Amino acid sequence: MHKIVWDMDPGIDDALALILALQSPEIQLLGITAVAGNAPVEITGANVRRVLEYLKADSIPVAMGAAAPLNHPLEDALSYHGPDGLGNCGLPPPVTPLSLDKAWDFLAHLISGAPGGEITLVATGPLTNVARAFELYPALPAVVKGVVLMGGAYGLTPYATGNCTPFAEFNIWQDPEAASRVFHSGADIFALGLDVTKDPATCLGSGHLEQIKAGRTPAARLAARLVEYGVKYHGCCGMHDPLTVATLLNSSLVDFALANVEIVESEDWDRGATRILPADGSRMIHVGHAVNGCRFVKLFLSRILEK
């Protein structure tokens, strides 16, 4: 059993990752925080609750976080994810109230309140909320069991080119200052970058969509709407965030290597780049460098189609 708290910015693939987690008995989701990224935070906070309500999981508390990166205005990705952030999937507006806590306090209270460092923090958006939590609660990086995040392009595979600039992945590029603070916090970090999440074997195409459409569960029906938007407008549905969650279900899906990572915080052409430097034992994180995409897709489909 993995007890997790999750910081996210849904986003089509965040929503698919959330469906995967809710369909997986190995995961106990204790709470979610919303951050601005793929969409403004008002939309990402609503999208979390829209998905939870549709899947009858609205007892999971949700807190609102940062509306913008630490030092930059937000540049969202609604042009990719659709005007509602969820591929115009048709879910109604949420009715569940938000937590009264701000995201960073919410994260800290959940993580610090658990005995023995048993909670894993999953982060699939810009790291603004996490950086603020680590800054305001400096003991937190040592208390959390680990941080599993989607972000970066490390040059370890042929797929490691940026998806925001030629050099930078969107989540890191959006708030490189926050990412740098988190990466250098001392927490036990597992980073899945575009090196593995852009591997074509992890992407869902029209054949996978037909399999999902054959499902009769609420999870399959919602996943079909989300995947269909990706296939229709982008040729396939990228599965960056579901792969991140899947590593909790099967750690053998992705191979990780220890690396010392520098994040470029400048305003120049290389903003948000994630560079591997010579080893430094005090600043090492785990970076994904190989993935079994076929096994991942099989796992995802099996969970989505389960009753």
Sequence and secondary structure as in RCSB ss.txt:
>XXXX:A:sequence
MHKIVWDMDPGIDDALALILALQSPEIQLLGITAVAGNAPVEITGANVRRVLEYLKADSIPVAMGAAAPLNHPLE
DALSYHGPDGLGNCGLPPPVTPLSLDKAWDFLAHLISGAPGGEITLVATGPLTNVARAFELYPALPAVVKGVVLM
GGAYGLTPYATGNCTPFAEFNIWQDPEAASRVFHSGADIFALGLDVTKDPATCLGSGHLEQIKAGRTPAARLAAR
LVEYGVKYHGCCGMHDPLTVATLLNSSLVDFALANVEIVESEDWDRGATRILPADGSRMIHVGHAVNGCRFVKLF
LSRILEK
>XXXX:A:secstr
 EEEEEEE   HHHHHHHHHHHT TTEEEEEEEE SSSS HHHHHHHHHHHHHHTT TTS EEE  SS SSS   
  HHHH TTSSTT       S   SS HHHHHHHHHHTSGGG EEEEE S SHHHHHHHHHSTTHHHHSSEEEEE
    SSSTT S SSSSSB HHHHH HHHHHHHHTS   EEEE HHHHT GGGSB HHHHHHHHT  SHHHHHHHH
HHHHHHHHHSSB  HHHHHHHHHH GGGEEEEEEEEEE  SSSTTTTBEEEES  TTSEEEEEEEE HHHHHHHH
HHHHH  
